[in-house]
C-alpha cells in the first residue's frame, strides 16, 4: 500500500538535535509549527521534545553521547556511568587502557553496585560486544585503549568552539567567566637543591609547603573574583585572632590542601550568590569538578570544556595563571631582599603573608592581559572580540621585569645554590597537584547520588578538622583595644606628614575605625545592678 500523501516519513532524531530544538525555542521563541517545518518533523514531535526539555538538558550534562535517540537507560547504565567516570580519570593521567583492563573494571563496578543493595539485572559479563557498545554510547575513541594517546583531543575543539560561541550570544561579556585551580609552593625559593649552605638564607630553601588557589575572572577582566585558597590548617596559628571575613581571599582547608568535589560545590553556591545577573562559567574536567543535579543556581550556567583540551582553549591556561604566578614570585623575592637589606632573619613566610601576596598579585593583573588570554583561545564570537577594543597596547612592565631579575641576582649573591632562572622559577610548581582523585567507592557514590539512589551526605572526601593543625608558623600576637587605638593614632600622625594625603583620605580611615568601635561596644558585657553595687563598695 502506498504511503499517504503529505505524511512525513518517520525519522530518528538524535538527542543532539533535540537539544538544538530546545535552545532555538528559548532563544527565538519560534512556534512549534515553525520548528517542525525547519526540522522536517510533526508538530506533535516538537511539543513532546519541549515537554521533556529539563530531562534532555540534564542528559546533555551527564551523558556524553548525543547521537542517541532515546532518553531511557540500559540495563547496566549505572555500571556504564561509573566506568565512564573512571575512564576520564585514567585519560587525564595519560594511562593507556587495554580492553581487558576495561572489562575487569566494569566487573568491579558491577560487584560494588550489588554490594550496595542496588537493584540491577543479573548476568552481567562485560563481554567484547558490551565494551564496544559502551565505547560507542560514550563516544570513546579506540585510541584510548590501543596505546595511541594524545595529550589533547583536537578533534573536539572546533565543534566546542562553535557551540560556545552560540551560547555566548545570550550573555554580556562581563557575565562570562572562566575559573581554574593552580597549586602554589608558596615558600619555595629559586633553588634546585634541597638545602642551602648559607644558614642566613633558610627562609628561601626548598620548602614544599603548598596551597591550592582557584582563580576566576570574566572576559573583560572587570571582575576578578576573590581567590579561593585551600590550605592545610583550618585555623593557622598565624591567624589565631583573625576574623576570616576580613581576609582578601575566601579561605578553606583540608588535610592535603586539595580541591575536592564537596568544596567545589560549596564554592559554586558561594559564587552564584555573588552574581546579580545570569552568568556563564567555563570550567575544565578536573576530577574535583563534580556535577550535581540536586544543586540549583539562581544565576549561574556551567559549561564544561571537552576532556584533554584545557591547554589549548582554556583562558586561565592561556597565560592568566602564569602571569599571576610571575607576579607572586616577584613579591616573594622582593620580600626576601628587603629583609636581607635590613639585616633581618629570613624566616619562612607565613600562610597569612602568602595570602597577602596572593591578593596583591591578583589585584595587579591588568585587564588587557586577561582580555588577550581569552582572545588567544579562539573560543569567543566576533561580536565579543569587537567589544574588547584595541589589545595591541603593550602591558609589559619592563622595569618590574628588571627588578625581578635584579632581586634574583641579589639572592644568588647571598647563596650560589639559588640557581633558577626567572622563567624556570615562575614555572616551578606547574606539576603541583590541585585536586583529589576519587577512588572506586567514591565514584560509585557519585553515580548513585546523581541517579537519586543515595542521599547527598556531608562527608568530604578528605577530613577537614576544625581544630588547630600543628604547623611551624609563629602564633599571631593578640592586639588589645588599647594597643589598636594607640597604633591608630600613630598611623594618623604618620599620614599627616605627607602632602599627597588629603583630609578626605583621613576621614575614610577614621570611618573605618568607627566600625571597629561599634563592634567593640557590641562585645562589651552589659553591666548589671549587682555590678554597680560592687563598684560602689
C-alpha positions as CSV (number, residue, x, y, z in Angstrom):
1,X,0.0,0.0,0.0
2,X,1.3,3.4,-0.9
3,X,2.1,5.9,1.9
4,X,-0.5,8.6,2.4
5,X,0.4,11.7,0.5
6,X,1.7,14.6,2.6
7,X,2.5,12.4,5.6
8,X,6.1,13.0,6.8
9,X,8.4,10.0,6.7
10,X,9.3,8.9,10.3
11,X,12.9,9.7,11.1
12,X,15.1,9.3,14.1
13,X,16.1,12.5,15.9
14,X,19.2,12.4,18.0
15,X,19.5,13.9,21.4
16,X,21.9,16.5,19.9
17,X,19.2,17.8,17.5
18,X,16.6,17.7,20.3
19,X,18.8,19.9,22.4
20,X,19.3,22.3,19.4
21,X,15.5,22.5,19.1
22,X,15.1,23.3,22.8
23,X,17.8,26.0,22.7
24,X,16.3,27.5,19.5
25,X,12.9,27.6,21.0
26,X,14.2,29.5,24.1
27,X,16.3,31.9,22.0
28,X,14.0,32.7,19.1
29,X,10.6,32.0,20.6
30,X,9.5,30.3,17.3
31,X,6.2,28.5,17.3
32,X,6.1,24.7,17.4
33,X,4.9,24.7,13.8
34,X,7.9,26.7,12.6
35,X,10.3,24.4,14.4
36,X,8.5,21.4,13.0
37,X,8.8,22.8,9.5
38,X,12.5,23.6,9.9
39,X,13.4,20.1,11.3
40,X,11.1,18.2,9.0
41,X,9.1,16.5,11.7
42,X,5.5,16.6,13.0
43,X,4.4,19.5,15.3
44,X,3.5,16.9,18.0
45,X,7.1,15.7,18.0
46,X,8.3,19.2,18.7
47,X,5.8,19.5,21.5
48,X,6.9,16.2,23.1
49,X,10.5,17.2,23.0
50,X,9.8,20.6,24.6
51,X,7.8,18.9,27.3
52,X,10.9,16.9,28.3
53,X,13.4,19.7,27.9
54,X,14.6,19.6,31.5
55,X,15.4,15.9,31.1
56,X,17.2,16.4,27.8
57,X,19.3,19.3,29.2
58,X,20.2,17.3,32.2
59,X,21.0,14.4,29.9
60,X,23.3,16.7,27.9
61,X,25.5,17.3,31.0
62,X,25.5,13.7,32.3
63,X,25.6,11.7,29.1
64,X,28.5,12.4,26.6
65,X,26.9,10.7,23.6
66,X,24.4,12.9,21.9
67,X,24.0,10.6,18.9
68,X,21.5,8.5,20.9
69,X,17.8,9.0,20.1
70,X,16.3,7.9,23.4
71,X,16.4,9.0,27.0
72,X,15.9,5.7,28.7
73,X,18.9,4.0,30.1
74,X,20.2,0.4,29.5
75,X,20.1,-2.4,32.0
76,X,23.5,-1.6,33.3
77,X,23.6,2.2,32.9
78,X,25.0,2.6,36.5
79,X,28.0,0.4,35.6
80,X,28.4,2.5,32.4
81,X,28.3,5.8,34.2
82,X,30.8,4.6,36.8
83,X,33.1,3.2,34.2
84,X,33.0,6.4,32.1
85,X,34.0,8.5,35.1
86,X,36.9,6.1,35.8
87,X,38.0,6.3,32.1
88,X,38.1,10.1,32.2
89,X,40.3,10.0,35.3
90,X,42.6,7.5,33.6
91,X,42.8,9.6,30.5
92,X,43.6,12.7,32.4
93,X,46.5,10.8,33.9
94,X,47.6,9.6,30.4
95,X,47.1,6.0,31.3
96,X,46.7,3.6,28.4
97,X,43.7,1.2,28.9
98,X,43.8,-2.2,27.2
99,X,40.4,-3.9,26.7
100,X,41.0,-6.5,29.4
101,X,41.5,-3.7,32.0
102,X,38.3,-2.1,30.9
103,X,36.4,-5.4,31.3
104,X,37.9,-6.0,34.8
105,X,37.0,-2.5,35.9
106,X,33.4,-2.9,34.6
107,X,33.0,-6.1,36.6
108,X,34.5,-4.4,39.7
109,X,31.8,-1.7,39.5
110,X,29.1,-4.2,38.9
111,X,30.0,-6.1,42.1
112,X,30.3,-2.8,44.1
113,X,26.8,-1.8,43.0
114,X,25.4,-5.2,44.1
115,X,27.1,-4.8,47.4
116,X,25.3,-1.5,47.8
117,X,22.0,-3.5,47.5
118,X,21.1,-1.7,44.3
119,X,18.6,-3.5,42.1
120,X,20.5,-4.4,39.0
121,X,20.0,-7.1,36.4
122,X,21.8,-10.4,37.0
123,X,24.2,-11.9,34.5
124,X,26.5,-9.0,33.6
125,X,29.6,-10.3,31.8
126,X,31.3,-7.2,30.3
127,X,31.7,-9.0,27.0
128,X,33.5,-7.7,24.0
129,X,30.2,-6.7,22.5
130,X,29.2,-4.8,25.6
131,X,32.5,-3.0,25.7
132,X,32.2,-1.9,22.1
133,X,28.7,-0.7,22.6
134,X,29.8,1.2,25.7
135,X,32.5,2.9,23.7
136,X,30.0,3.8,21.0
137,X,27.5,5.1,23.5
138,X,30.0,7.3,25.3
139,X,31.9,8.3,22.1
140,X,35.2,7.0,23.3
141,X,38.0,6.8,20.7
142,X,39.6,3.4,20.4
143,X,43.0,5.1,20.6
144,X,42.4,5.3,24.3
145,X,42.5,1.6,24.5
146,X,45.2,0.7,21.9
147,X,48.0,2.9,23.2
148,X,47.8,5.8,20.7
149,X,47.1,8.5,23.2
150,X,47.3,12.3,22.7
151,X,47.8,14.9,25.3
152,X,45.0,17.0,23.7
153,X,42.0,15.7,21.8
154,X,42.0,18.3,18.9
155,X,39.0,16.6,17.2
156,X,36.7,18.0,19.8
157,X,38.0,21.6,19.8
158,X,36.3,23.1,16.7
159,X,32.8,21.7,17.5
160,X,33.1,23.0,21.0
161,X,34.2,26.5,19.8
162,X,31.1,26.7,17.6
163,X,28.8,25.6,20.5
164,X,30.4,28.0,23.0
165,X,30.1,31.0,20.6
166,X,26.4,30.2,20.2
167,X,25.9,30.1,24.0
168,X,27.8,33.3,24.4
169,X,25.2,35.2,22.4
170,X,22.9,35.0,25.4
171,X,25.3,36.8,27.7
172,X,27.1,40.1,28.2
173,X,30.9,39.7,28.0
174,X,31.1,41.0,31.6
175,X,29.0,38.0,32.7
176,X,31.1,35.2,31.1
177,X,33.7,33.7,33.4
178,X,36.4,31.1,33.5
179,X,38.0,29.5,36.6
180,X,40.8,27.1,37.2
181,X,42.9,25.8,40.1
182,X,46.6,26.1,40.4
183,X,49.0,24.7,43.0
184,X,51.4,27.0,44.7
185,X,54.6,26.2,46.7
186,X,54.2,29.5,48.5
187,X,57.5,29.4,50.4
188,X,59.7,27.9,47.7
189,X,62.9,29.7,46.8
190,X,64.6,29.7,43.4
191,X,66.9,26.9,44.2
192,X,67.2,23.4,42.6
193,X,68.9,21.9,45.6
194,X,67.2,20.7,48.7
195,X,69.3,22.7,51.2
196,X,71.4,25.8,51.2
197,X,74.9,26.3,52.5
198,X,74.1,29.8,54.0
199,X,72.2,29.4,57.2
200,X,71.0,33.0,57.0
201,X,69.0,32.1,53.9
202,X,67.0,29.3,55.4
203,X,63.7,31.2,54.7
204,X,64.3,30.6,51.0
205,X,65.2,26.9,51.0
206,X,63.3,24.2,49.1
207,X,60.2,24.3,51.2
208,X,57.3,22.4,49.6
209,X,54.6,23.9,51.7
210,X,51.7,24.4,49.4
211,X,48.2,25.8,48.9
212,X,45.6,25.4,46.1
213,X,44.2,28.6,44.6
214,X,41.1,28.8,42.5
215,X,41.2,31.9,40.3
216,X,38.1,33.3,38.5
217,X,37.7,36.2,36.1
218,X,35.4,37.4,33.4
219,X,36.3,38.1,29.7
220,X,36.9,41.8,30.2
221,X,38.9,41.5,33.4
222,X,36.4,43.9,35.1
223,X,35.6,41.3,37.7
224,X,38.4,39.3,39.3
225,X,36.6,37.2,41.9
226,X,38.1,36.9,45.3
227,X,40.6,34.0,45.1
228,X,39.6,30.7,46.7
229,X,42.5,29.4,48.8
230,X,42.7,25.9,50.2
231,X,45.3,25.4,52.9
232,X,46.1,22.5,55.2
233,X,45.2,24.1,58.6
234,X,41.6,25.1,59.5
235,X,43.0,27.8,61.8
236,X,46.7,28.5,61.2
237,X,48.5,29.9,64.3
238,X,49.5,33.0,62.4
239,X,45.7,33.8,62.0
240,X,44.6,32.7,65.5
241,X,42.8,36.0,66.2
242,X,42.0,36.9,62.6
243,X,38.4,37.2,61.5
244,X,38.4,35.3,58.2
245,X,35.8,37.6,56.7
246,X,38.4,40.3,56.7
247,X,40.8,38.2,54.5
248,X,41.2,39.3,50.9
249,X,40.6,35.7,49.8
250,X,38.0,33.1,50.6
251,X,39.9,30.6,52.8
252,X,39.1,26.9,53.5
253,X,41.2,23.8,54.3
254,X,41.6,20.1,54.3
255,X,44.4,17.7,55.2
256,X,46.0,17.8,51.7
257,X,45.2,21.4,50.6
258,X,43.4,19.9,47.6
259,X,40.2,20.9,45.8
260,X,37.5,18.2,46.4
261,X,34.0,17.7,45.0
262,X,32.5,18.9,48.2
263,X,34.5,22.1,48.3
264,X,33.8,22.7,44.6
265,X,30.0,22.5,45.0
266,X,30.2,24.8,48.1
267,X,32.3,27.3,46.1
268,X,29.9,27.2,43.2
269,X,27.0,28.0,45.5
270,X,29.0,30.9,47.0
271,X,29.9,32.2,43.6
272,X,26.3,32.0,42.4
273,X,25.4,34.2,45.4
274,X,27.8,36.9,44.3
275,X,26.1,37.2,40.9
276,X,23.3,39.7,40.2
277,X,22.7,38.7,36.5
278,X,22.5,35.5,34.5
279,X,26.2,34.4,34.0
280,X,28.1,31.7,32.3
281,X,31.1,29.8,33.9
282,X,33.5,27.9,31.7
283,X,35.3,25.1,33.6
284,X,37.5,22.1,32.8
285,X,37.0,18.4,33.5
286,X,39.2,18.3,36.7
287,X,38.2,15.3,38.8
288,X,37.0,17.6,41.6
289,X,34.6,19.5,39.3
290,X,31.7,17.2,40.1
291,X,28.3,17.7,38.6
292,X,25.2,17.6,40.8
293,X,21.6,17.8,39.5
294,X,20.5,18.4,43.1
295,X,22.2,21.8,43.3
296,X,20.1,24.7,41.8
297,X,21.7,28.0,40.9
298,X,20.0,31.4,40.7
299,X,22.1,33.0,38.0
300,X,24.8,30.5,37.1
301,X,25.1,28.3,34.0
302,X,28.1,26.0,33.8
303,X,29.7,24.7,30.6
304,X,32.4,22.1,30.6
305,X,35.4,22.0,28.3
306,X,36.0,18.8,26.3
307,X,38.4,16.4,28.1
308,X,42.1,17.0,27.5
309,X,41.7,20.3,25.7
310,X,42.3,22.8,28.5
311,X,45.9,23.5,27.5
312,X,44.6,24.7,24.1
313,X,41.4,26.6,24.7
314,X,41.1,27.5,28.4
315,X,41.8,31.2,29.1
316,X,43.3,30.5,32.5
317,X,45.8,28.2,30.9
318,X,46.4,30.7,28.0
319,X,48.5,32.9,30.3
320,X,46.4,34.2,33.2
321,X,47.6,31.8,35.8
322,X,51.2,32.1,34.5
323,X,51.1,35.9,34.8
324,X,49.7,35.6,38.3
325,X,52.5,33.2,39.3
326,X,55.1,35.6,37.9
327,X,53.6,38.5,40.0
328,X,53.5,36.3,43.1
329,X,57.2,35.2,42.7
330,X,58.3,38.8,42.2
331,X,56.6,39.8,45.5
332,X,58.2,36.9,47.4
333,X,61.7,37.5,46.1
334,X,61.4,41.3,46.8
335,X,60.3,40.4,50.4
336,X,63.4,38.3,51.0
337,X,65.7,41.0,49.5
338,X,64.1,43.7,51.8
339,X,64.7,41.5,54.8
340,X,68.3,40.9,53.8
341,X,69.0,44.6,53.2
342,X,67.5,45.3,56.7
343,X,69.8,42.7,58.3
344,X,66.7,40.8,59.4
345,X,66.4,37.0,59.7
346,X,64.9,35.3,56.6
347,X,62.3,33.1,58.2
348,X,59.8,31.2,56.0
349,X,56.8,33.3,55.2
350,X,53.5,32.5,57.0
351,X,50.3,31.5,55.3
352,X,49.0,34.9,56.2
353,X,51.8,36.6,54.3
354,X,51.2,34.2,51.4
355,X,47.5,35.3,51.3
356,X,48.6,39.0,51.2
357,X,50.9,38.3,48.3
358,X,48.1,36.3,46.5
359,X,45.8,39.3,46.9
360,X,48.5,41.8,45.7
361,X,49.4,39.6,42.7
362,X,45.7,39.1,41.7
363,X,44.9,42.8,42.2
364,X,47.9,43.7,39.9
365,X,46.6,41.6,37.0
366,X,45.6,44.1,34.3
367,X,42.6,43.8,32.1
368,X,44.4,43.9,28.8
369,X,46.4,40.8,29.8
370,X,43.2,39.0,30.7
371,X,41.4,40.0,27.5
372,X,44.3,38.8,25.4
373,X,44.3,35.4,27.1
374,X,40.6,35.0,26.3
375,X,41.1,36.2,22.7
376,X,44.1,33.8,22.1
377,X,41.9,30.8,22.8
378,X,39.8,31.4,19.7
379,X,36.6,30.5,21.5
380,X,35.0,34.0,21.5
381,X,32.4,35.1,18.9
382,X,33.2,38.2,16.7
383,X,30.7,40.4,18.5
384,X,32.6,40.0,21.8
385,X,36.0,40.4,20.2
386,X,34.8,43.7,18.8
387,X,33.9,44.8,22.3
388,X,37.3,44.1,23.7
389,X,38.8,47.1,22.0
390,X,42.4,47.6,21.0
391,X,44.6,45.0,22.6
392,X,47.8,46.0,20.8
393,X,49.0,48.2,23.6
394,X,51.9,46.7,25.5
395,X,51.2,45.9,29.2
396,X,54.6,44.5,30.0
397,X,56.2,46.4,32.9
398,X,59.8,46.2,31.8
399,X,61.0,47.9,35.0
400,X,59.2,45.3,37.0
401,X,60.9,42.5,35.0
402,X,64.3,44.1,35.5
403,X,63.6,44.5,39.3
404,X,62.7,40.7,39.4
405,X,66.0,39.8,37.7
406,X,67.9,42.1,39.9
407,X,66.4,40.7,43.0
408,X,67.2,37.1,41.9
409,X,70.7,38.2,41.2
410,X,71.0,39.6,44.7
411,X,69.7,36.4,46.2
412,X,72.4,34.5,44.3
413,X,75.0,36.7,45.9
414,X,73.6,35.6,49.3
415,X,73.9,31.9,48.2
416,X,75.1,30.4,44.9
417,X,72.6,27.5,45.3
418,X,69.8,29.8,44.3
419,X,70.3,28.9,40.7
420,X,67.0,29.1,38.9
421,X,66.4,31.5,36.0
422,X,63.3,33.8,36.3
423,X,61.0,31.8,33.9
424,X,62.1,28.5,35.5
425,X,61.2,29.8,38.9
426,X,57.8,31.0,37.8
427,X,57.0,27.5,36.3
428,X,58.4,25.6,39.3
429,X,55.1,24.4,40.6
430,X,53.4,23.5,37.3
431,X,53.1,19.9,38.3
432,X,51.8,20.7,41.8
433,X,48.6,18.6,42.3
434,X,45.4,20.6,42.9
435,X,42.6,18.0,43.1
436,X,41.7,14.9,45.0
437,X,41.1,11.9,42.7
438,X,38.2,9.8,43.9
439,X,38.6,6.0,44.4
440,X,36.2,3.4,43.1
441,X,33.9,3.6,46.1
442,X,33.6,7.4,45.7
443,X,32.9,7.0,42.0
444,X,30.0,4.6,42.9
445,X,28.7,7.0,45.5
446,X,28.7,9.9,42.9
447,X,26.8,7.8,40.4
448,X,24.2,6.7,43.0
449,X,23.7,10.4,44.2
450,X,23.4,11.6,40.6
451,X,20.7,8.9,39.9
452,X,19.0,9.8,43.2
453,X,19.6,6.4,44.6
454,X,21.5,7.8,47.5
455,X,21.3,11.0,49.6
456,X,23.9,13.6,49.4
457,X,25.9,13.5,52.6
458,X,28.3,16.0,54.1
459,X,31.2,13.6,54.1
460,X,34.1,15.3,52.4
461,X,36.5,13.1,50.5
462,X,39.2,14.3,52.9
463,X,38.8,15.2,56.5
464,X,38.7,18.8,57.5
465,X,39.3,19.3,61.2
466,X,38.0,22.4,62.8
467,X,40.8,22.2,65.4
468,X,44.1,23.8,65.1
469,X,46.5,21.8,63.0
470,X,50.1,21.8,64.1
471,X,52.3,24.0,61.9
472,X,55.6,25.7,62.0
473,X,54.3,29.2,62.0
474,X,54.6,31.6,65.0
475,X,51.3,32.3,66.8
476,X,49.6,35.5,66.0
477,X,50.0,38.2,68.7
478,X,46.8,39.3,70.2
479,X,46.3,43.1,69.8
480,X,44.3,44.6,72.6
481,X,41.8,47.5,72.2
482,X,44.3,49.9,73.8
483,X,47.2,48.8,71.6
484,X,45.0,49.1,68.5
485,X,43.8,52.6,69.5
486,X,47.4,53.8,70.1
487,X,48.5,52.3,66.8
488,X,45.6,54.0,65.0
489,X,46.6,57.5,66.4
490,X,50.2,56.9,65.5
491,X,49.2,55.9,61.9
492,X,47.1,59.1,61.6
493,X,50.1,61.2,62.7
494,X,52.3,59.4,60.2
495,X,49.9,60.1,57.3
496,X,49.6,63.8,58.3
497,X,53.2,64.3,57.4
498,X,52.6,63.8,53.6
499,X,51.0,66.3,51.3
500,X,49.8,63.5,49.0
501,X,47.3,62.6,51.7
502,X,44.3,64.8,52.0
503,X,41.5,65.3,54.6
504,X,39.1,63.0,52.7
505,X,41.7,60.2,52.9
506,X,42.0,60.7,56.6
507,X,38.2,60.8,57.0
508,X,37.9,57.4,55.3
509,X,40.4,55.9,57.7
510,X,38.6,57.4,60.7
511,X,35.3,56.0,59.4
512,X,36.9,52.5,59.2
513,X,38.0,52.8,62.8
514,X,34.5,53.8,63.8
515,X,33.2,50.5,62.6
516,X,35.7,48.8,65.0
517,X,34.5,51.0,67.8
518,X,30.9,49.9,67.2
519,X,31.9,46.2,67.2
520,X,33.8,46.7,70.4
521,X,30.8,48.1,72.1
522,X,28.6,45.2,71.0
523,X,31.1,42.8,72.6
524,X,31.2,44.6,75.9
525,X,29.3,42.8,78.7
526,X,26.2,44.7,79.8
527,X,26.7,46.0,83.4
528,X,24.0,44.6,85.8
529,X,22.6,46.1,89.0
530,X,24.9,43.8,91.0
531,X,27.9,45.0,89.1
532,X,27.1,48.6,90.1
533,X,26.7,47.7,93.7
534,X,30.1,46.0,93.6
535,X,31.7,49.1,92.0
536,X,30.2,51.4,94.8
537,X,31.5,49.2,97.6
